[in-house]
């Protein structure tokens, strides 16, 4: 066990916390308020944010799409530079937050900020960011990961930077009450797979990491089993808290991590516009099946400590699928309109991006990706 861990994001969790924005951003800062398609104007969040900013100077930028693109965010970059914006306030879910992380760095960069995504250069500075979270899934509100897409080339890439941590995250789960079942189900699955990527590798001596990951798993199973309560405050609060803890990278500190499900899933999203969580759900069960020998001890540990299943790893994988199905998320690519070029498209993109030997052991190769996708398409 050897690791460095730092998380500077302040969390304000609970109902009515949006008003805390007024105390979190200095009044001498010129703010760009960034949000998505306008749902925040229907659920009351927008009015709460505007009220909190009544003594601040701010402009607005809307229209950040699901899976934010550099094409959209570069329009915001232009505004930031022309208007001399000092602070970015992201109001939304992971897409808006990730778009704003890119925006904050791109606004202080003279070149093409896609350079951060293709590995040409690293972020050296960025504008400060604050977050009002409206959808629980990605954990982006308190981590240093940025994922954005390039529409022109059907690419979805990511980068890490310590300059990408938001200064604060306002987390009022009551604002999620108006979300669709699809969004809530996606959030639960996303959190489950995030936890899996940091847990389903090989045995370690990290008792805290394993124990905390298993706590998150059990909590997500409980939420799936009580799906009928998904509009209650307690259910929503737990989902928001769990999703945050699943990807602030604490459970991954000092232990092996996988992330191959995400790398494959990103290409499915880039090419076929599958929701992020749904791209993960159609990959993970079959990846675990293909890699079952390598991961057998941790799959068995998950089975025993989370699902109460012993000596049947195939049943553990099926139990995971059942969790996703309970919240309305399919686990087969064949449930979507996917063309017969999916294997070629995904493997070609992985090759281009340098992901030809993935996973904790570097042995999830392109031939295995082909097998995984073939199984998911049956």
Secondary structure, 3 states (H helix, E strand, C coil): CCCCCCCCCEEEECCCHHHHHHHHCCCCCEEEEECCCCHHHCCCHHHHHHHHCCCCEEEEECCCCCCCEHHHHHHHHHHHHHHCCCEEEEEECHHHHHHHHHHHHHCCCCCCCHHHHHCCCCCCCCCEEEEEECCCCCCHHHCCEEEEEEHHHCEEEEEECHHHCCCEEEECHHHHHHCCHHHHHHHHHHHHHHHHHCCCCCCCCCHHHHHHHHHHHHHHHHHHHCHHHCCCHHHHHHHHHHHHHHCCCCCCCCCCCCCHHHHHHHHHHHHHCCCHHHHHHHHHHHHHHHCCCCCHHHHHHHHHHHHCCCCCHHHHHHHHHHHHHHCCCCCCHHHCCCCCCHHHHHHHHHHHCCCCEECCCCCEEHHHHHHHHHHHHC
